[in-house]
Amino acid sequence: MVVVCVYESECVQCHVEALALKGTYMRKGVLPFQLLREALDASFVTGIDPSFINPSSIDLPISDEAYRLETVFRPPKGACIRDLLQKVGAEPHDLRQKLEVKVPYLLRLEGVWSLPPHVYGYANPKSSVGRINLFCRTVADKVSKYDTMEPGAWNERRELWLLVQANSFPVLLSPGIALSQMRLFDGQAFLDPTETALFHGRSGFVFSDDGAKLPLDAHKDSLMLSLFVGENMGYACRAPKATLDLSRRDADPEDFFEPIVPKKGKLVLEEDVFYILRTCEHVRVPPELSAELRASDSRIGEFRVHAAGFIDSGWGWSETGGVRGQPITLEIIPHERTTFWHGQEIGRLRYEHMKQVPKVLYGSANSNYTGQRGATLAKFFKT
């Protein structure tokens, strides 16, 4: 159904409701590229260039305002971040200097946000950031949770900040680089088990290396994914030798990572070592959906499985059906020494409805990992 905007009032709420309904309406869910662009045009988000809009999210570029901290922190409810700087031992940091390993920093993000009461958001590190173990958590004025824009909390103009910690090797940043991204929702978006089964039956969510459609291994509202153990399975970061400059694309992988060779058909993950691995399953995300990989699940082990977590509409998909999914790259940090065998459960993937099909899908010219077939290092490394 096509809805024509009939609001001519300057009432912000009326304009937002018209904006949300403009175009081909599907349902409540994740706001797609075209509605995110209209949100910028309507000044609900200011100070961010439209080039930072993705199929299902907005990249959050960093400013030149940065601080070195004594500790990470979670803001008390109702507190403004600037009022906490002295309390957390914040000292100005020049971004021309590297981020030290295991030291937390606070970066102000570009952009000012003013959203209607029914719209909320969740932030994630970008995939390339997850693949270098640069841990990022978004914090905001008057919000006491990480990576969260609560509904009703953004009808005033607010800033966003980013807590950053390099956990494996020193990192050099530059203003304007996006380390995280924000998804906006206007209602609950997760597929229920019936919807999951129907979507998989129609087009398929998961496939094998040879393109065969796999049975749906569902756990309530999620799909179970498993770990690939075999030849060319991934990388370990044990003794990095250099600083990674995120403004470049020519870092030598050997200065940071070493290839993993499984022994006797199994893989032993060492405590607190950073690993780049992959799923057995090739995952497809149809245009009308997006997906999120849970960061951890204590019922299958004490480890963090994926730092970024968010997967855009169109991942592993093509109009002709010729693309039968792509593996998901995993960024695993075990909290205990653990043995894995090929095909063991490693994480849970949950699909979400888009409000509309995005006009731009993953796989466009700006997509860095289109066609990845195995565990893939971040875009900052030469191939």
C-alpha positions as CSV (number, residue, x, y, z in Angstrom):
1,M,0.0,0.0,0.0
2,V,1.3,3.5,-0.9
3,V,0.6,6.1,1.7
4,V,0.5,9.8,0.6
5,C,1.7,12.4,3.1
6,V,-1.3,14.6,4.1
7,Y,0.4,16.4,7.0
8,E,1.2,20.1,6.3
9,S,1.5,21.1,9.9
10,E,4.8,22.0,11.5
11,C,4.0,19.6,14.4
12,V,7.1,17.4,14.8
13,Q,5.1,14.3,15.8
14,C,2.8,14.6,12.8
15,H,5.7,15.0,10.5
16,V,7.5,12.0,11.9
17,E,4.4,9.8,11.5
18,A,4.1,10.9,7.9
19,L,7.8,10.2,7.3
20,A,7.5,6.7,8.8
21,L,4.6,5.9,6.5
22,K,5.9,7.4,3.3
23,G,6.5,4.9,0.6
24,T,5.5,1.2,0.5
25,Y,4.6,0.2,4.1
26,M,5.5,-3.3,5.3
27,R,5.3,-3.3,9.1
28,K,7.0,-1.9,12.2
29,G,10.7,-2.8,12.3
30,V,14.1,-1.6,11.3
31,L,14.2,1.7,9.4
32,P,15.9,1.2,6.0
33,F,18.2,3.4,3.9
34,Q,15.5,5.6,2.4
35,L,13.9,6.4,5.8
36,L,17.2,7.0,7.4
37,R,18.0,9.5,4.6
38,E,14.7,11.2,5.2
39,A,15.4,11.4,8.9
40,L,18.6,13.3,8.1
41,D,16.8,15.5,5.7
42,A,14.2,16.3,8.4
43,S,16.9,17.2,10.8
44,F,16.1,14.5,13.3
45,V,19.8,13.6,13.0
46,T,22.1,16.5,12.2
47,G,25.9,16.8,11.6
48,I,26.3,13.4,9.8
49,D,26.8,13.3,6.1
50,P,24.3,11.1,4.1
51,S,27.3,9.1,2.8
52,F,27.4,7.4,6.2
53,I,23.9,5.8,5.6
54,N,23.9,2.0,5.1
55,P,21.1,-0.3,4.0
56,S,19.9,-0.7,7.6
57,S,22.0,1.6,9.8
58,I,23.8,4.9,10.1
59,D,27.6,4.9,10.6
60,L,28.7,7.1,13.5
61,P,31.9,9.0,12.6
62,I,34.2,10.1,15.4
63,S,35.0,13.8,16.1
64,D,38.4,15.2,17.1
65,E,37.4,15.4,20.8
66,A,38.9,12.5,22.7
67,Y,39.9,11.6,26.3
68,R,42.0,9.0,28.0
69,L,40.2,7.5,30.9
70,E,41.1,5.8,34.2
71,T,38.3,3.3,33.8
72,V,35.4,2.5,31.6
73,F,32.0,3.6,33.0
74,R,28.3,3.2,32.5
75,P,26.5,6.6,32.9
76,P,24.0,6.9,35.8
77,K,20.5,7.3,34.6
78,G,19.8,11.0,33.9
79,A,23.4,12.0,33.8
80,C,25.1,13.9,30.9
81,I,28.4,12.6,29.7
82,R,30.2,15.9,29.9
83,D,29.3,16.2,33.6
84,L,31.1,12.8,34.2
85,L,34.5,13.6,32.6
86,Q,36.2,14.8,35.7
87,K,34.7,11.9,37.8
88,V,36.1,9.3,35.5
89,G,39.6,10.9,35.3
90,A,39.3,12.0,31.7
91,E,42.4,13.6,30.2
92,P,42.4,15.1,26.7
93,H,43.9,12.8,24.1
94,D,45.4,13.9,20.8
95,L,44.1,11.5,18.1
96,R,47.5,11.9,16.3
97,Q,48.8,9.7,19.1
98,K,48.0,5.9,19.2
99,L,45.5,4.3,21.5
100,E,47.4,2.2,24.0
101,V,46.5,-1.5,24.6
102,K,44.0,-2.1,27.4
103,V,43.6,1.6,28.1
104,P,40.0,3.0,27.8
105,Y,39.3,6.2,25.8
106,L,36.2,8.3,25.3
107,L,35.5,9.8,21.9
108,R,32.7,12.2,21.0
109,L,30.8,11.1,18.0
110,E,29.7,13.5,15.2
111,G,26.1,14.3,15.0
112,V,23.2,15.5,17.2
113,W,20.1,13.4,17.7
114,S,16.5,14.4,18.3
115,L,14.1,11.5,17.7
116,P,10.3,11.1,18.2
117,P,9.1,9.2,21.3
118,H,8.3,5.9,19.5
119,V,11.7,5.6,17.8
120,Y,14.6,3.8,19.5
121,G,18.0,2.6,18.5
122,Y,20.7,0.0,19.1
123,A,24.4,0.5,18.3
124,N,27.0,-2.1,17.3
125,P,30.7,-1.9,16.4
126,K,31.3,-2.0,12.7
127,S,32.4,-5.3,11.3
128,S,35.9,-4.1,10.4
129,V,36.3,-2.8,14.0
130,G,35.2,-6.2,15.5
131,R,37.9,-7.9,13.3
132,I,40.7,-6.0,15.0
133,N,39.5,-6.4,18.6
134,L,38.9,-2.7,19.1
135,F,36.1,-2.9,21.7
136,C,33.5,-0.1,21.3
137,R,30.4,0.8,23.3
138,T,28.2,3.7,22.6
139,V,27.1,5.9,25.6
140,A,24.6,8.7,25.6
141,D,23.3,11.5,27.8
142,K,20.7,10.4,30.3
143,V,20.8,6.8,29.2
144,S,22.2,4.2,31.7
145,K,22.7,1.3,29.2
146,Y,25.4,0.8,26.6
147,D,24.6,0.9,22.9
148,T,21.0,2.0,23.5
149,M,18.8,4.9,22.5
150,E,15.7,4.3,24.6
151,P,12.3,5.2,23.3
152,G,11.2,8.6,24.6
153,A,14.7,9.6,25.7
154,W,15.6,11.5,22.5
155,N,13.0,14.1,22.0
156,E,15.6,16.6,23.2
157,R,18.8,17.2,21.2
158,R,21.5,14.8,22.5
159,E,25.1,13.9,21.8
160,L,26.5,10.4,21.5
161,W,29.9,9.2,22.7
162,L,32.0,6.1,22.2
163,L,34.0,4.1,24.8
164,V,36.9,2.5,22.9
165,Q,39.6,0.1,24.0
166,A,42.2,-1.6,21.9
167,N,42.5,-5.0,23.4
168,S,45.1,-6.7,21.1
169,F,47.5,-4.1,19.6
170,P,47.8,-0.3,19.5
171,V,45.5,1.6,17.1
172,L,45.8,5.0,15.4
173,L,42.5,6.8,14.6
174,S,41.6,9.9,12.6
175,P,38.5,12.2,12.9
176,G,35.8,11.1,10.5
177,I,36.4,7.4,10.8
178,A,33.3,5.4,11.7
179,L,33.9,2.7,14.4
180,S,30.2,2.0,15.2
181,Q,26.8,2.1,13.6
182,M,23.3,2.8,14.8
183,R,20.1,1.0,13.9
184,L,16.7,2.7,14.4
185,F,13.4,0.9,15.1
186,D,9.8,2.0,15.4
187,G,8.6,-1.3,17.0
188,Q,9.5,-4.8,17.8
189,A,11.1,-6.4,14.8
190,F,12.1,-10.0,15.6
191,L,10.7,-12.9,13.5
192,D,8.7,-15.4,15.5
193,P,9.3,-19.2,15.0
194,T,6.5,-19.5,12.5
195,E,7.8,-16.6,10.4
196,T,11.3,-18.0,10.6
197,A,10.2,-21.4,9.3
198,L,8.2,-19.8,6.5
199,F,11.0,-17.6,5.3
200,H,13.5,-20.4,5.4
201,G,11.1,-22.7,3.5
202,R,10.5,-20.1,0.8
203,S,14.1,-18.8,0.1
204,G,16.5,-20.4,2.6
205,F,18.5,-18.8,5.4
206,V,21.5,-21.2,5.6
207,F,23.4,-23.2,3.0
208,S,26.4,-25.5,2.9
209,D,29.8,-24.7,1.2
210,D,28.5,-26.4,-2.0
211,G,25.3,-24.3,-2.0
212,A,22.9,-27.0,-0.6
213,K,20.1,-25.7,1.5
214,L,20.5,-26.8,5.1
215,P,17.8,-27.9,7.5
216,L,16.6,-25.2,9.9
217,D,18.2,-25.7,13.3
218,A,16.0,-23.3,15.2
219,H,16.1,-22.4,18.9
220,K,12.9,-20.5,19.7
221,D,13.4,-17.3,17.8
222,S,17.0,-17.9,16.7
223,L,19.0,-20.1,14.2
224,M,21.9,-22.0,15.6
225,L,25.2,-21.5,13.7
226,S,28.3,-23.8,14.0
227,L,32.0,-23.4,13.9
228,F,34.1,-24.4,10.8
229,V,37.2,-26.4,11.8
230,G,39.4,-27.4,8.8
231,E,41.9,-26.1,6.2
232,N,42.3,-22.3,6.0
233,M,39.9,-21.9,8.9
234,G,41.1,-18.6,10.3
235,Y,43.6,-16.6,12.3
236,A,44.9,-16.0,15.8
237,C,46.3,-12.8,17.3
238,R,49.0,-13.9,19.8
239,A,52.0,-11.6,19.5
240,P,51.3,-8.5,17.4
241,K,54.3,-6.5,16.4
242,A,53.0,-3.1,15.1
243,T,50.4,-0.3,15.4
244,L,47.4,-0.4,13.1
245,D,46.6,2.8,11.3
246,L,42.9,2.8,10.5
247,S,43.3,5.5,7.8
248,R,45.3,3.0,5.6
249,R,44.5,-0.3,3.8
250,D,48.0,-1.7,3.5
251,A,48.9,-3.2,6.9
252,D,50.9,-6.5,6.7
253,P,48.7,-9.3,8.2
254,E,51.8,-11.1,9.4
255,D,52.5,-8.2,11.9
256,F,49.3,-8.9,13.7
257,F,47.9,-12.4,12.9
258,E,49.0,-16.0,12.3
259,P,47.1,-18.7,10.4
260,I,45.5,-21.4,12.4
261,V,46.2,-25.1,11.7
262,P,43.8,-27.5,13.5
263,K,45.4,-30.6,15.0
264,K,43.8,-34.1,15.0
265,G,40.5,-32.6,13.7
266,K,40.0,-30.3,16.6
267,L,40.8,-26.7,17.6
268,V,41.9,-25.6,21.0
269,L,41.1,-22.0,21.8
270,E,43.4,-20.4,24.4
271,E,42.0,-18.1,27.1
272,D,41.9,-14.4,26.1
273,V,43.5,-14.9,22.7
274,F,41.7,-13.1,19.9
275,Y,40.6,-15.4,17.0
276,I,39.2,-14.7,13.5
277,L,37.1,-17.8,12.5
278,R,34.0,-18.5,10.4
279,T,30.7,-20.3,10.5
280,C,30.1,-23.6,8.7
281,E,26.9,-22.2,7.4
282,H,26.6,-19.8,4.5
283,V,24.0,-17.2,5.7
284,R,21.5,-15.4,3.5
285,V,19.7,-12.2,4.7
286,P,16.8,-11.4,2.3
287,P,16.2,-7.7,1.4
288,E,13.1,-7.5,3.6
289,L,15.1,-8.6,6.7
290,S,18.2,-7.9,8.7
291,A,19.9,-10.1,11.3
292,E,21.8,-10.0,14.5
293,L,24.3,-12.5,15.9
294,R,24.2,-12.8,19.7
295,A,27.5,-11.8,21.2
296,S,27.5,-14.6,23.8
297,D,25.4,-17.5,25.2
298,S,26.7,-19.1,28.4
299,R,24.8,-22.3,27.6
300,I,27.2,-23.1,24.8
301,G,30.4,-21.8,26.4
302,E,32.2,-18.9,28.1
303,F,33.4,-16.9,25.1
304,R,32.5,-13.8,23.1
305,V,31.6,-14.9,19.6
306,H,31.0,-11.8,17.5
307,A,31.9,-8.2,18.4
308,A,29.9,-6.5,15.6
309,G,26.8,-8.7,15.6
310,F,24.7,-6.8,13.0
311,I,24.2,-8.1,9.4
312,D,22.7,-5.9,6.7
313,S,19.8,-6.6,4.3
314,G,21.1,-8.4,1.2
315,W,24.0,-10.3,2.8
316,G,24.6,-13.4,0.8
317,W,21.6,-12.7,-1.5
318,S,21.1,-11.9,-5.2
319,E,18.1,-11.1,-7.3
320,T,18.7,-14.2,-9.5
321,G,19.1,-16.5,-6.5
322,G,22.6,-17.4,-7.7
323,V,24.2,-16.4,-4.4
324,R,23.4,-18.9,-1.7
325,G,24.7,-17.2,1.4
326,Q,28.1,-16.2,2.7
327,P,29.9,-17.4,5.9
328,I,29.8,-15.2,8.9
329,T,33.2,-14.1,10.2
330,L,33.5,-14.7,13.9
331,E,35.6,-12.6,16.3
332,I,36.0,-15.1,19.2
333,I,37.6,-14.3,22.6
334,P,37.4,-17.4,24.9
335,H,37.2,-16.8,28.7
336,E,38.5,-20.3,29.4
337,R,40.7,-22.8,27.4
338,T,38.2,-24.7,25.2
339,T,38.3,-27.5,22.6
340,F,36.0,-27.3,19.6
341,W,35.2,-29.8,16.9
342,H,33.9,-29.1,13.4
343,G,30.2,-28.4,13.4
344,Q,29.8,-27.6,17.0
345,E,27.3,-24.9,17.9
346,I,28.9,-21.5,18.2
347,G,26.2,-18.8,18.2
348,R,22.6,-17.8,17.6
349,L,21.4,-15.7,14.7
350,R,18.1,-13.8,15.0
351,Y,16.3,-12.2,12.1
352,E,14.4,-8.9,12.1
353,H,11.8,-7.3,9.9
354,M,12.7,-4.2,7.9
355,K,10.0,-1.5,7.9
356,Q,10.5,-1.4,4.1
357,V,12.9,-3.1,1.7
358,P,16.0,-0.9,1.6
359,K,16.6,0.9,-1.7
360,V,20.3,0.1,-1.2
361,L,21.4,-3.5,-0.2
362,Y,24.6,-5.0,1.1
363,G,26.8,-5.8,-1.9
364,S,26.9,-2.3,-3.3
365,A,30.2,-0.7,-4.2
366,N,30.7,0.4,-0.5
367,S,30.4,-3.2,0.9
368,N,33.9,-4.4,2.0
369,Y,33.2,-8.1,2.4
370,T,30.9,-9.0,-0.5
371,G,31.7,-12.5,-1.7
372,Q,33.8,-13.5,1.4
373,R,34.1,-17.3,1.4
374,G,36.1,-17.8,4.6
375,A,37.3,-16.1,7.7
376,T,38.3,-12.7,6.4
377,L,40.6,-10.1,8.0
378,A,39.5,-6.5,8.3
379,K,39.7,-4.1,5.3
380,F,42.8,-2.4,6.9
381,F,45.1,-5.2,5.8
382,K,46.5,-5.8,2.3
383,T,45.4,-9.0,0.6
